[in-house]
Amino acid sequence: MFRMLKTPDLLLLLCLVGAASALYKQWIPDTNYENKTNWDKDAVPCGSDTVQFPAQRKVSVFVETTHAVREMRLPVDGEFILNSGAGFYVVSGQEPGCGAGVTTKFKDSESLQWFNPALWRAAASMDDLQQGKVLFSVHEESVPCRYDDVVFKASSSFRVDTSSSQSNLPVKSVSVLGKKFESMSEFSKYLSSRSGQLQFHGSTAVTIGNLVCMDPSGCNCGNSANHERICGTVKCGSLNCKKPLRPIGHCCNICGAIVTLQYAATFNLHTYRQRIQHLFLILPKYKSVQLGMSKVSKPQKFLGIIPFGTTSEIQLVILDGEDESLAEALAWDIVKDVRSHGSALGISEVEFQASSGGSDQTGSNAGVVVGAVFGAFIFITLIVVVVVLVRRGFVRMPSMPSMPSMPSMPSMPSMPSLSRFKKNSDVGELGGTLDHGYDNPMFDRPGMLPDIPGLYGTETQNSIAMTKTGVHFVNPVYDDNETDFNA
């Protein structure tokens, strides 16, 4: 299938970032004919070559200019998107400068996944994307978030697998071939078109909600549900730092520093990001430093064990692959700036950790102290409840035999029994003596048993039978010979 692309569709859209958390996320791979990385010989085919596309794969290929080929083997299902003036022509003989010619195969793009963070780059604006001013993010936020504008390069085609465990992938907008889709009805028509079906595939549909983050402190990315899928595409490298760190939303440990901010209602994430850029990142000494800033949800655990909810905080992840100490130095500069101007910036608390082992976690230590106080309070309350239940008789302590005085120490009193702490069973509810009913001479008065005539007579001996299975007591009311229970 061949389709001509109109010249106005090639214009890029220039926009400014409008919300605190919104970024522009651009898909890096393409299926362009002129991209040498799309060919198995790492070179664009020349006129003496045979061009071969995977026969059973679907593909949408953008062709920017005119190309000569000796032969072309097309897939069963695919398309060429031709730029103005682009096309192909056949060379019968050997093209000068091309050599004898080889068979060049177009690489398979079926496995390129939406949730692979290495396949995206982020910027604060379209201008920054064009100029290569990309932002560093943790792995979860390298993939498009719900408030982001998704951009596929204008003079380009692609194929992306959107499969996930969710029913849809919400984003703010999608730009394809220079056209920006901001409504779901319009984008649905494109997805149902031939190009849309070849470019987007997978079990999950990309949806446009035109979402805007209205919280000045930023909004959560929303990709935590796909954390395992995202990390399944990431390969972590080896680290040499003393104490590697794991930022929230990241798949790998890092060598660098993490700064955590507790914020107030007056905090503005976009304004603070600009402050960090103009105060620190613009300095020559921090030129190689990468800094990612975002709002994250941190799990809360009572005494560090029992989860009881989440809290939002601002996380700054600082990396420097060349010099670990630079990341820590920048973290210290940020901490000092917050201590001096934190109240004016809407920041109530700051702490940081460095992979070198250094840290400044006064807030974190305070949290541990508070947790310990609450733990002690709960422990004391539990003891009081148990004592009350024992005193009221709902719970009984097991009795222990008293220890007699040792012969060698006659003056030592015997160990008191725990039975003294039990509720007196002879005291009634109103304070009087508890009525036990009639006295049972066999069990209530053991000392009187010898005075009862016939108690140890033959009738008692006959009422006890010893067998191989144990000792049995015979009830004299019933006759041993009566076995018919139907009488």
C-alpha positions in Angstrom: 0.0 0.0 0.0 1.4 3.4 -1.0 0.1 6.7 0.5 1.3 10.2 -0.3 1.9 12.6 2.6 0.8 16.2 2.1 3.4 18.9 2.8 1.3 20.7 5.5 1.3 17.5 7.5 5.0 17.7 7.9 4.9 20.8 10.1 5.8 20.3 13.8 3.6 21.6 16.5 5.3 24.1 18.9 3.7 24.2 22.3 4.7 25.3 25.8 4.2 23.1 28.8 1.0 24.0 30.5 0.8 22.0 33.7 3.2 21.2 36.5 3.5 17.5 35.8 3.0 17.4 32.0 5.9 16.5 29.9 6.4 15.7 26.2 7.4 12.0 25.7 8.8 11.2 22.3 9.0 7.7 20.8 12.6 7.1 19.7 12.5 4.1 17.2 11.1 4.5 13.7 10.4 2.3 10.7 11.9 4.8 8.2 13.5 3.4 5.0 16.4 5.9 5.3 17.3 4.8 8.9 20.3 2.5 8.5 19.7 0.9 11.9 16.5 -0.6 10.5 18.6 -2.8 8.1 20.5 -5.9 9.0 23.6 -4.7 7.1 23.5 -1.4 9.0 23.3 0.4 5.7 20.5 1.7 3.5 20.1 -0.5 0.4 21.6 0.7 -2.9 20.6 0.1 -6.5 22.4 -3.2 -6.8 20.8 -4.7 -3.6 17.8 -6.9 -3.2 15.4 -5.4 -0.6 13.5 -7.9 1.6 10.8 -7.3 4.2 9.7 -10.0 6.7 6.9 -11.8 4.8 4.7 -12.5 7.8 5.2 -9.3 9.7 3.1 -6.1 9.5 5.0 -2.9 8.9 4.5 0.7 8.1 7.5 2.3 6.4 8.1 6.0 5.8 10.1 6.8 2.7 11.5 10.3 2.6 13.2 10.3 -0.9 13.7 8.3 -4.1 15.6 5.0 -4.0 16.9 2.6 -6.6 16.7 -1.2 -6.1 17.4 -4.3 -8.1 14.5 -6.3 -6.5 12.0 -5.8 -3.6 10.2 -8.5 -1.7 7.2 -7.1 0.1 5.4 -8.4 3.2 1.9 -9.8 3.1 0.6 -6.9 5.1 2.3 -3.5 5.1 2.4 0.0 3.7 4.8 2.7 2.4 4.1 6.3 3.5 5.8 8.3 0.7 7.0 11.8 1.4 6.4 14.4 -1.4 8.6 13.3 -4.4 9.6 10.0 -2.8 9.5 6.6 -4.6 11.4 3.7 -6.0 12.8 2.7 -9.4 14.4 -0.5 -10.6 18.0 -0.8 -11.8 18.6 -3.6 -14.3 22.3 -3.7 -14.0 24.9 -2.8 -11.4 24.6 0.7 -10.0 27.9 2.6 -10.0 29.5 2.7 -6.6 27.2 0.0 -5.2 29.2 -3.1 -5.9 27.8 -6.4 -6.9 24.9 -6.1 -4.6 23.6 -8.1 -1.6 20.2 -9.1 -0.1 19.4 -6.5 2.6 16.7 -7.4 5.1 14.5 -4.9 7.0 14.7 -5.6 10.8 11.6 -6.9 12.6 10.0 -4.1 14.7 7.3 -6.4 16.3 8.9 -6.6 19.7 9.2 -2.8 20.4 7.2 -2.2 23.5 5.4 0.9 24.8 6.6 0.1 28.4 10.3 0.0 27.5 11.7 3.2 29.1 14.8 3.1 26.9 12.6 3.8 23.8 11.3 7.2 25.1 12.8 10.6 25.8 11.2 13.4 27.7 11.4 17.2 27.5 9.5 20.1 29.0 8.5 21.5 25.6 8.5 20.7 21.9 11.3 23.2 21.5 13.4 21.2 24.0 12.7 18.0 22.1 13.9 19.5 18.9 17.0 20.9 20.5 17.8 17.7 22.4 17.2 19.1 25.8 15.9 15.9 27.3 15.1 15.3 31.0 16.2 12.4 33.1 13.4 10.4 34.9 13.1 7.3 36.9 12.0 4.3 34.8 8.3 4.5 35.6 8.2 8.1 34.5 10.3 7.6 31.4 7.2 5.9 29.9 4.3 8.3 29.1 2.3 9.3 32.1 -1.4 10.1 32.1 -0.8 13.8 31.9 1.9 13.7 29.1 1.8 14.6 25.5 3.0 11.6 23.4 4.9 12.5 20.3 5.9 10.4 17.3 8.3 12.1 15.0 6.6 14.0 12.1 8.6 12.6 9.2 8.5 9.1 10.5 6.4 5.9 10.9 6.7 3.3 13.6 5.2 0.1 15.1 4.7 -0.1 18.9 3.2 -2.9 21.0 0.9 -1.4 23.7 0.1 -4.6 25.5 -0.4 -4.3 29.3 -2.5 -5.6 32.1 -4.7 -2.5 31.9 -7.8 -2.0 29.7 -6.4 1.3 28.3 -3.4 3.6 28.4 -4.6 7.2 29.1 -2.5 10.1 27.9 -3.2 13.8 27.3 -2.6 13.9 23.6 -0.9 12.0 20.7 0.9 13.5 17.8 1.4 11.2 14.7 3.0 12.4 11.4 2.8 16.0 12.5 -0.9 15.9 13.5 -1.9 16.3 17.1 -4.9 14.3 18.3 -6.5 15.9 21.4 -10.0 14.2 21.3 -10.7 10.5 21.6 -13.3 10.5 18.9 -10.8 11.9 16.3 -8.0 9.6 17.5 -10.3 6.5 17.3 -10.9 7.2 13.7 -7.1 7.2 13.1 -6.6 4.0 15.1 -9.2 2.2 12.9 -7.4 3.4 9.7 -4.9 1.3 7.8 -1.9 3.3 9.1 -3.3 3.2 12.7 -3.7 -0.5 12.7 -0.1 -1.0 11.4 1.5 1.5 13.8 -0.3 0.6 17.0 -0.8 -3.1 18.0 -1.3 -5.0 21.2 -4.0 -5.8 23.8 -4.3 -2.3 25.2 -5.7 0.7 23.5 -4.1 4.2 23.8 -6.8 6.6 24.9 -6.8 10.4 25.0 -8.4 12.1 27.9 -7.0 15.6 27.6 -6.1 15.3 31.2 -4.6 18.3 33.0 -2.8 18.1 36.4 -4.5 20.9 38.5 -2.3 20.3 41.5 0.6 22.9 41.6 2.7 20.4 43.7 2.4 17.9 40.8 0.5 14.7 40.1 1.5 11.1 40.3 2.5 9.5 37.0 0.2 6.6 37.3 2.5 3.9 35.9 3.1 2.1 39.2 0.6 -0.6 38.2 2.9 -1.5 35.3 6.1 -1.4 37.4 6.9 -5.1 36.8 6.3 -4.9 33.1 8.5 -1.8 32.8 11.3 -3.3 34.8 11.1 -6.5 32.7 12.6 -4.5 29.8 15.4 -2.9 31.9 18.9 -4.4 32.3 20.7 -3.1 35.4 24.5 -2.6 35.2 27.1 -3.3 37.8 27.8 -0.6 40.5 30.9 0.3 42.4 29.6 2.7 45.0 29.7 2.0 48.7 25.9 2.1 49.4 23.7 1.9 46.2 20.3 3.5 46.4 17.0 2.5 44.9 14.7 5.5 44.1 10.9 5.1 44.1 9.7 4.2 40.6 13.2 3.1 39.5 14.1 -0.5 38.5 17.8 -0.5 39.4 20.0 0.7 42.2 22.0 3.8 41.5 25.2 5.5 42.5 24.4 9.1 43.3 22.0 10.8 45.7 18.3 11.1 46.5 16.8 14.3 48.0 13.3 14.0 49.5 11.1 17.1 50.1 8.1 17.4 52.3 6.0 20.2 50.9 3.3 22.6 52.0 0.2 23.9 50.1 2.2 26.8 48.5 4.7 24.5 46.8 4.9 24.6 43.0 6.7 21.7 41.3 7.2 23.5 37.9 8.6 26.6 39.6 10.9 24.7 41.8 12.2 22.7 38.8 13.1 25.9 37.1 14.8 27.1 40.2 17.0 24.1 40.4 17.8 24.5 36.7 18.8 28.1 36.9 20.6 28.0 40.3 22.6 24.7 40.0 22.3 22.7 36.8 23.4 25.7 34.7 26.8 25.7 36.5 29.7 24.2 34.5 30.7 21.9 37.3 27.3 20.2 37.2 27.2 19.9 33.4 27.4 16.1 33.5 24.9 15.6 36.3 21.4 14.2 35.6 18.6 15.2 37.9 15.0 13.8 37.9 12.3 15.5 39.9 8.8 14.1 40.4 6.0 13.6 42.9 5.9 10.1 44.2 3.8 8.0 46.6 5.9 6.6 49.4 4.5 3.5 51.3 4.1 4.2 55.1 5.0 1.3 57.5 4.4 1.4 61.2 7.6 0.6 63.0 9.0 -0.1 59.6 7.0 -3.3 59.3 3.2 -2.8 59.2 1.9 -0.9 56.1 -0.8 1.6 56.8 -1.0 3.8 53.8 1.0 6.1 51.5 2.2 9.7 51.6 3.1 12.0 48.8 6.6 13.6 48.6 8.9 15.2 46.1 11.8 13.0 45.0 15.0 14.4 43.4 17.2 11.7 41.9 20.7 12.9 41.1 23.2 10.8 39.0 26.6 11.3 37.6 28.1 8.4 35.8 31.6 10.1 35.7 31.9 11.3 39.3 29.7 10.1 42.2 30.9 12.9 44.4 29.4 15.6 42.1 25.9 14.1 42.7 26.4 14.3 46.4 27.8 17.9 46.2 24.7 18.9 44.3 22.5 17.3 46.9 24.2 19.2 49.6 23.7 22.5 47.7 20.0 21.7 47.3 19.7 20.9 51.0 21.4 24.2 52.0 19.2 26.2 49.6 16.0 24.6 51.2 17.2 25.4 54.7 17.7 29.0 53.7 14.6 29.5 51.6 12.4 26.5 52.3 9.5 28.4 53.9 9.3 30.8 50.9 9.4 27.8 48.5 6.7 25.9 50.3 9.0 23.2 51.5 8.6 22.1 55.1 11.3 19.4 55.4 14.3 18.1 53.5 16.5 15.1 53.7 19.0 13.3 51.5 20.9 10.1 51.1 24.1 9.5 49.1 25.6 6.3 47.8 28.9 7.2 49.4 27.2 6.6 52.8 26.6 10.2 53.7 23.1 11.3 54.7 21.0 14.0 56.4 17.8 12.4 57.6 16.7 14.4 60.6 13.1 14.1 59.5 13.5 10.4 59.0 15.0 10.0 62.5 12.1 12.0 64.0 9.7 9.6 62.3 11.5 6.6 63.8 11.2 8.3 67.3 7.5 8.9 66.8 7.0 5.3 65.7 8.9 4.0 68.7 6.7 6.1 71.0 3.5 4.8 69.4 4.9 1.3 69.6 5.6 1.6 73.4 2.1 3.1 73.9 0.4 0.2 72.2 2.5 -2.3 74.2 1.6 -0.7 77.5 -2.1 -0.6 76.5 -2.0 -4.3 75.7 -0.5 -5.1 79.1 -3.2 -3.1 80.9 -6.0 -4.8 78.9 -4.6 -8.3 79.8 -4.3 -7.4 83.5 -8.0 -6.1 83.5 -9.2 -9.3 81.8 -7.3 -11.4 84.4 -8.7 -9.5 87.3 -12.3 -9.8 86.0 -11.9 -13.5 85.4 -12.2 -13.5 81.7 -8.7 -14.7 81.4 -7.1 -17.0 84.0 -3.4 -17.3 84.6 -2.1 -20.9 84.8 -1.3 -21.8 88.4 2.2 -22.9 89.4 3.1 -25.1 92.4 4.8 -23.2 95.2 8.4 -24.0 95.9 9.2 -25.4 99.3 12.0 -23.8 101.4 15.4 -25.3 100.8 16.6 -27.5 103.7 19.9 -25.7 103.9 18.1 -22.4 104.2 15.2 -22.8 106.6 14.7 -19.1 107.0 13.8 -18.6 103.3 10.1 -18.5 102.7 8.5 -20.6 99.9 7.8 -19.1 96.5 4.3 -17.7 96.4 2.0 -19.4 93.8 0.5 -17.5 90.9 -2.9 -18.7 92.1 -2.9 -15.7 94.5 -3.5 -13.5 91.5 -6.6 -15.3 90.4 -10.0 -14.1 91.3 -11.3 -15.8 94.4 -13.7 -18.5 93.3 -15.5 -18.6 96.7 -16.6 -15.0 96.4 -20.0 -14.3 94.8 -20.9 -11.3 92.6 -22.3 -9.3 95.5 -19.3 -10.0 97.8 -20.9 -12.9 99.7 -20.0 -16.6 99.9 -20.6 -18.4 96.6 -23.3 -21.1 97.0 -21.9 -24.4 95.7 -25.2 -26.3 96.1 -25.2 -29.7 98.0 -21.9 -31.3 99.1 -20.6 -34.3 97.2 -19.0 -36.5 99.8 -16.9 -38.2 97.1 -15.3 -35.1 95.6 -15.9 -32.2 98.0 -14.7 -33.9 101.3 -11.9 -36.2 100.4 -11.0 -36.7 104.1 -14.5 -38.0 105.0 -14.5 -40.9 102.5 -13.3 -43.6 105.0 -16.3 -42.8 107.3 -18.9 -43.7 104.7 -19.9 -47.3 105.0 -19.4 -49.5 102.0 -17.6 -46.8 100.0 -14.6 -49.1 99.5 -16.6 -52.2 99.5 -16.9 -54.9 96.9 -19.5 -53.0 95.0 -17.0 -50.4 94.2 -14.4 -52.9 93.2 -16.9 -54.6 90.9 -17.8 -51.3 89.3 -14.3 -50.9 87.9 -13.2 -53.1 85.1 -9.6 -53.2 83.7 -9.2 -54.3 80.1 -6.4 -54.1 77.5 -7.9 -50.9 76.2 -8.0 -49.1 79.6 -10.0 -48.8 82.9 -13.8 -48.6 82.6 -16.3 -47.6 85.3 -19.6 -49.5 85.3 -22.8 -47.6 86.1 -24.9 -49.7 88.5 -28.2 -48.2 87.2 -27.9 -50.3 84.1 -27.6 -54.0 83.9 -24.7 -55.5 82.1 -26.9 -58.2 80.6 -29.3 -55.7 79.1 -28.2 -55.2 75.5 -31.5 -54.6 73.8 -31.9 -50.8 73.6 -35.3 -51.2 71.8 -37.1 -52.3 74.9 
